[in-house]
């Protein structure tokens, strides 16, 4: 899979590395998978179930969508102090997206 870029954010799925303005950002495997799936679908709302399946491939996690919300919060925290960054938006009751 090819690297995905959005503004100054780059995700390299081959090496599982995230860079923001050339600086390495430490993400867990789950955080990386969520951010990668959102960047691949940039500009559209990714439904919670679809995002959960892309990350975990298991229906059990969809039932616990609070787990996904926690991971998204951690992604936001890790990118927050390093602007400009790809903002992960919430479409309440529907899913997540990156503008």
C-alpha positions in Angstrom: 0.0 0.0 0.0 1.1 3.5 -0.8 1.8 6.3 1.6 -1.2 8.6 2.2 -0.8 12.4 2.6 -3.0 15.2 3.8 -1.5 18.6 4.1 1.6 18.1 6.2 0.5 14.7 7.6 1.9 11.5 6.0 1.1 7.9 6.9 3.3 5.1 5.6 1.4 1.8 5.9 4.4 -0.3 4.9 6.5 1.0 7.8 3.5 1.9 10.1 4.9 5.4 10.6 3.1 8.7 10.9 4.8 12.0 10.1 3.5 15.5 10.8 5.6 18.2 9.1 8.5 15.7 9.0 8.3 14.9 12.7 7.5 11.3 13.7 4.3 11.0 15.7 3.9 7.9 17.8 0.6 6.1 17.2 -0.6 2.7 18.4 -1.4 0.2 15.7 -5.1 0.8 16.2 -4.7 4.6 16.0 -2.7 4.2 12.9 -5.3 2.0 11.3 -8.1 4.4 12.1 -6.3 7.4 10.8 -5.2 5.6 7.7 -8.8 4.5 6.9 -10.1 8.0 7.4 -7.4 9.5 5.1 -8.2 6.9 2.4 -11.8 8.1 2.6 -11.0 11.8 3.0 -13.9 14.1 2.5 -16.7 11.6 3.3 -18.2 10.4 6.5 -17.0 6.9 7.3 -19.8 5.2 9.2 -18.8 3.8 12.6 -19.5 0.3 11.6 -17.5 0.6 8.4 -14.6 2.1 10.3 -14.7 -0.5 13.0 -14.7 -3.3 10.4 -11.8 -1.7 8.6 -9.7 -1.6 11.8 -10.7 -4.7 13.7 -12.7 -6.8 11.1 -14.9 -7.9 14.0 -18.5 -7.1 14.7 -17.9 -7.2 18.4 -16.1 -3.8 18.4 -19.0 -2.2 16.5 -21.2 -3.0 19.4 -18.8 -1.2 21.6 -18.5 2.0 19.6 -17.3 3.8 22.7 -14.0 2.0 22.1 -13.6 3.7 18.7 -14.4 7.1 20.2 -11.6 6.6 22.7 -9.1 5.9 20.0 -10.2 8.9 18.0 -9.8 11.1 21.1 -6.2 9.8 21.5 -5.5 10.6 17.8 -6.8 14.1 18.3 -4.7 14.6 21.4 -1.5 13.4 19.7 -2.1 15.7 16.7 -3.6 18.7 18.6 -0.4 20.5 19.5 1.1 20.1 16.1 -0.9 22.3 13.7 -1.7 22.4 10.9 -3.1 18.8 11.1 -5.8 16.7 9.6 -8.7 17.3 11.8 -10.8 14.2 12.7 -14.4 15.3 12.8 -17.4 13.6 14.3 -20.7 13.2 12.5 -22.7 12.4 15.6 -24.6 9.1 15.3 -23.1 8.5 11.9 -19.3 8.2 12.0 -16.1 10.1 11.5 -14.4 12.0 8.7 -11.4 14.2 7.8 -12.0 17.5 6.1 
